[in-house]
Each structure stands twice: as structure tokens, then as C-alpha cells.
Amino acid sequence: MIDTNSDKSFVPPEMMAPGLLFATGSLLGVSIILSRLAASGSAPMLWFLTITMIGSGAILAGVALSRRRAQGSLRTLLLYGLGAGAFQAVPQAMAYLSVGHVGAGYVSIAFAFPLLVTYVMALVFRMEAFSVSRALGVAVALAGGLMLVLAKFDGLSEDAAIWVLVVSAIPVVIAGGNLYRTRFWPVGAEPLPLAALMLLLGGLMLLPFAALTEGVSGVAALWRGPLIPLLTCASVAVFALRFVTYFKLQHVAGPVYLSQISTVGAALATPIAVLFLGEVLPENFAIAILLIVAGVALFEYGRRRQQKTD
């Protein structure tokens, strides 16, 4: 058994959740932009993601061990980490391989859809109670996301069609991961070591695929020239910060609330992609973003209202 002191916070979860949501969603948006820059610099994208996950996981593992933040049987933690790592590595790989073909804006928009899929799945598996205001918030946010996706789809070439399909499948995998991490969260385990295990094991799962598709020597390309090494180090740091807040948010607010990080990330990454990366702004972008923000606000209102009645 690995036993440590528990993490005690004096801040109520309902006050922590919005701040964690904004921080995690913003870091998601930054990760997408970094991946787009790396793809533009001809970085081997599977190696870029693999090193990012292993590096950030190693940082979090070091912090967790130094603070003695781990609790539960090693076998249970490893099994959880393997499942969570697979659910994290697959959609991340899909996004990183696609971003150079369809753009950071489109990938970030696709990340807005796990909210609906997660909520529907959570209702099916009875992990969430139905709420009219929350369902309305999900519908409004997804309407905004759908507007952006349809507008972006019109501007894509035929060569990008396969990557559109790949990106479109990302929300389903992410939603499954959101529910998995909540349903099988080890009793008494804290967010930090779980995040470290997920990233380390997910990165190790990607390792053979990166070696097979991009060559063993491909990893060396991440350290050539000034730009790609800088992007790699930045990506490791952003991932480490992102998954500290990511697991903490899931722990205090649940899988459906967590899935809102995607809409926050999309709202941040899409305008950055347009303003600084030369990507075309989707039609009706302003209206779509307003719908997404309004949907998140409705969802938050419904969550707080439901907490008061429980």
C-alpha cells in the first residue's frame, strides 16, 4: 500500500470549479496552438506528443512523490492509469496528427463537442440527474459549436476530408474517458498521482507507434534548431499545469462539468489561430462564440441550482 496525507482544501468545490474550468480550458487552447506551431515547423507529431506526455507525467510524478501524495494499492493505481492513459493518448494523437491538415481552429472547435456526448452518456449510465437548465445550456453551447464546424467544413479541401472524419471522432473518445476516470476513480486517491500515471502510461503506449511511423531517429528532430525544442519544452510545461487543474476539476465537479473545458479552449484557440496563424475566421464566428459562452453560463447556473436543492 502507498499511504500519504490527504489533500485538504478550505475552498468549497462550488467556488473552485469555475476558476479551475477557466484555467484548464485556457491551457487546452494553448496546447492546441503549440501543436499547430509544431506541425508548421515539420515536427514529428507523434514523437512531439509522446515526449510531451512522458515529460509532463514525469514532472507530476516527481512532485507527487516529493509531497508523498499517493494512496491506494499500486495495482489499482496502475490499472486505472492504463485505462485513463489510453483514453487520453488516443484523442490527443488524433488531434496532433490532424492539426497540420485542418488547422488549430477546427481542432479546437471539435473539442467543444465532448460536453454534449459526456452529458448524454452520463444520463444513460445514471451518473448524472437530468436538469432542464443544464440540458438547455448544453444545447445552446453545442449550437454555437455546430455553427463553427459547418462554416469551417465549407472551407476545407477534399484532401482534408479524412482528417475531418478523424477530428469528428475525437469527442466520443474524450467523453468515454471523462466517464471512465470518474467511474473508476480509486477510493481515496488524489488527483496529482493519478494525473502523473495517466500521462506517463499514455505516453509509453504511444512510444512504439511513434517509433514505427516516424522512425526511432525521429525523436532527435525535436531537438534540432531553436523553434521545435522550445515548443517541445513549452508543451511539456503546459501539459503538466493543465492536468493538475484537469484532475482537480474532475474531482470536485464531475465528468460533465469537466467537459466544458473544451468550449473554453475552443473560444481561446480559434481567434488565436485566426489572428496569429493566418487561419480563416469561420462565418458567424461572433454569434457562435456568444452561444457557447451563454451555454456554459446556463450549465453553470443549472449546476449551482441543483446543488442548492440536493
N, C-alpha and C positions, 0 to 999 in steps of 0.2 A: 504493500500500500504506500502511496505517496501522500503524505498528510501535511497540510500547512494551515496557516491562519487564514480565515476568510476575509474577503474584501468587503469592508463596511463603508457605506456611504450615508451621509446625513442629508443628502438631497433627495426629495421624493421623486420616484420614477416619472410621474406625470410632468415634472418640471425639467427633468433631464432629457426626455425624449426629443422635444423639438430641436434643442441645441445639437444633440447627437445626430439627428436626422440631417440637419443642415451641414454639419461638418463632414459626415460620411458621404453624403451626396456630392458635395463640392470636391472631395478627394477622388471620388469616382470619375467626375468630369475631368479632373486634372490627369488621371491615369489614362483616360481615352485620348486626350490631347498628346500626352507623351508618346503613346503608342503610334499615333499618326505621324508625329515628327520622326520617330524611329523608322517607320515604314518608308517615309520620304527619303530618309538617309540610307536606304537599302540595307538596313539591319536584318539579320536572320531572325524572323519574328518569333518562331517557336523557342529559339535559344534566348531571345530577349525576355520572353515571358517566363521561361524556366528559371533563369538566373534571378529574375525579379522575385518570383515566388520563394525560391530556396533562400535567397539573401534576406528577404524580409522575414521569412519564417525563422531563420537563424537569429536574427536580431531579437525578435519577440521571445524566442526560446531562451536566449541569454538573459533577458530582462526577467522572465518568469522564474528561471532558476535562481537568479540572484536575489529575488524577493520571496523565494520559496512559495510561489503561487501555483500549486498543483494539488489536486485532491481527487481520490478515486483510484481504482485498480489500474495498473499500467495497461493490461489487456483491453479493458473497456475504453480507455482513452485512445489507444491506438486504433481500435476498430472504428470508433467514432471519427477519428482523424482521417482514416482511409476513405470512409464514405463521404465526409464533408469535403475532403481534398478532391475526390473525383467530381463531385457536383460543382466545385469551384473551378477546377482545371479545364473541364470541357467547354463551358461557355466562354471562359477567358480566352482559350485557344481559338475558338470560333471567331471571337471579336478581333483578336490580334491579327489573325490571318486575313480577315475581311477588310480591315480598316484602310489598307492601302488601295483597295479596289472600289469601295463605295464611299469612303470619306468618314472622318470623325463625326461629322454632324449626323449622318444617317445611323451610324453605330450607336451614338448616344441616344438618338430618338428611339431606337429599338429597345434600349434599356428602360424605357418608360412603361413598357407593357407588362413586366412581371407583377405589377400591382394588381391588375385585374385577374391574371391567372392564379396568383397566390391566394387572393381572396376567394375565388371560386373553389379552388382545391381545398382551402381551409374549411369552407362551408360543407363541402362533400364529406370530408373526414371528421367533421364536427369538432374542429379545433377553434372555430370562431362562431359566435352567435350572429344571426342576421340583424342588421341595423339599416333602416331606411336611409338615414343621413349618410352613413358610411358607403352604402351601395351607390347612392347618388354621387358622392364625391368621387368614387372610383369611375363611374360612368362619365362624369364631366372631364376628369383628367385624361381618361382614355380617348375621349372625343378629340381633345386637343392633340394628343399623340398621333391619332389616326390621320388628322388633317396634315400633320407634318410628314408622315410616312407616305401618304398618297401623293403629296406635292413633290417629294424627293424622288419617288419612283418614276414620275413622268420625265425627270431629267437624266435618268440613268441610261447608259448604252446597253446594247444587247449582251455584250461581253460580261457585264456585271450582273447578269440575271442570276447566275448560280450563286453568287455571293449574297445577293438579296435574299435568296431562299435560306442560306446558311444563317444570316443575321436574323431572319424572321423566326428561326427555331430557338434562338437564344433565350427568350423569355420563359419558354416552357421548362427548360433545364434549370434556369435560375429559380423559378417558382418551386420546383421539386426540391432543390437544395435548401430553400428557405424553410420549407416544412420539415425536411429531414433533420436539420440542425435543431429545430425546436422539439420535435417529437422524440428524438433520441439523445437529447442533451443529458450527459452523465450527471447523476444526482450529486449535488454538492460541488460540481466542477465550476471553476471560474472562467470568465471569458478569455483572459490573456493566454493561458497554456493551450486552450482549445484552438484559438486563432493561430498560434505558432505551429501546432500539429497539422492543422488543415493546410497551411501554406507549405510547410516542409514536405509533407507527404504528397500533396498535389503537384509540387514542383518535381519531386522524384518520379512520379508517374509520367510526367511529360518528358523526362530526360531521354528515354530510349526513342521516343517519337522524334524529338529534335535531332538526335544523332542519326537516325535513319533517313529523315527527309532533308536535312540541311548539312549533314556530314559532321563527324566528330570535330573536325577542324573549324566548323562554323562558329563555335563559341569564341574563337580567337578574334573574329570580326567585330565582336562587341567592344574590343579594347584598342581598336585602331582609329587613329585620328582623334580630334578633340570632341566632336559632337556626340557620337554614339556612346563613348564611355560616360560622358556627362549625363546623357539621357538615361543610361542604364542605372547609374548611381541614384539619380533623381527618382526613377521609377521604384527602386528598392525602398527608398525612404518614404515615398508616398504610400506604397502598399503597406508598409509597417504601421504608419499612422492610421491609415484607412481601416485596417482590420482590427485595430484596438477599439476604435469607436464603433465599428461594424458589429462586433460580437457583443459589446456592451449594450448597444441599441437593441439587438435581438433579445438579449437577456431581460431588459426592462420593459420592452414594448411588444414583443412577439413578432412572428414572421410577416404578417400582413402590413403592419406599420413599417417594418424594416424595408419592405419592397418599395416604399415611397422614395427611397434614396435614388432610384432610377430616374424619377421625374425631376428631382433636383439636379442630378448630374446632367440630364439632357438639357435642362434650362441653362446650365452654365456652359457646357461644352459646345453646344450648337452655335451660339453667337461668337465664341472664340474661334471656332473653325472658320466661320464666315469672315470675320474681321482680320484675322492674322494668318490664316492658311489659304485664303483665296477661294474657299468653297462657296457655292451659290446658296443664297438665302432662300429657303423654301417659301412658296407662296402662302400668304395669310399667316406668316410666322408669328406676328404680334398677337393676333387673335388666338392662335393655338396655345401660345405661352400663357396668356391670360386664363384660358380654360384649364390648363394644367395647374396653375397656381390656385385657382378657385377650387379645383377638385381636391387638392391637398388640404386646403383650408376647411372644406366641408368634411373631409375624412377626419381631420384632427378634432373638429367640433363634435362629430359623432362619437369619437373615441372618448373624449372627456365627458360627454353627456352620459355615455354608457357606464363609465367608471363611477359617476356620482350616484347612479341608480342601483349599482351592484351592492 
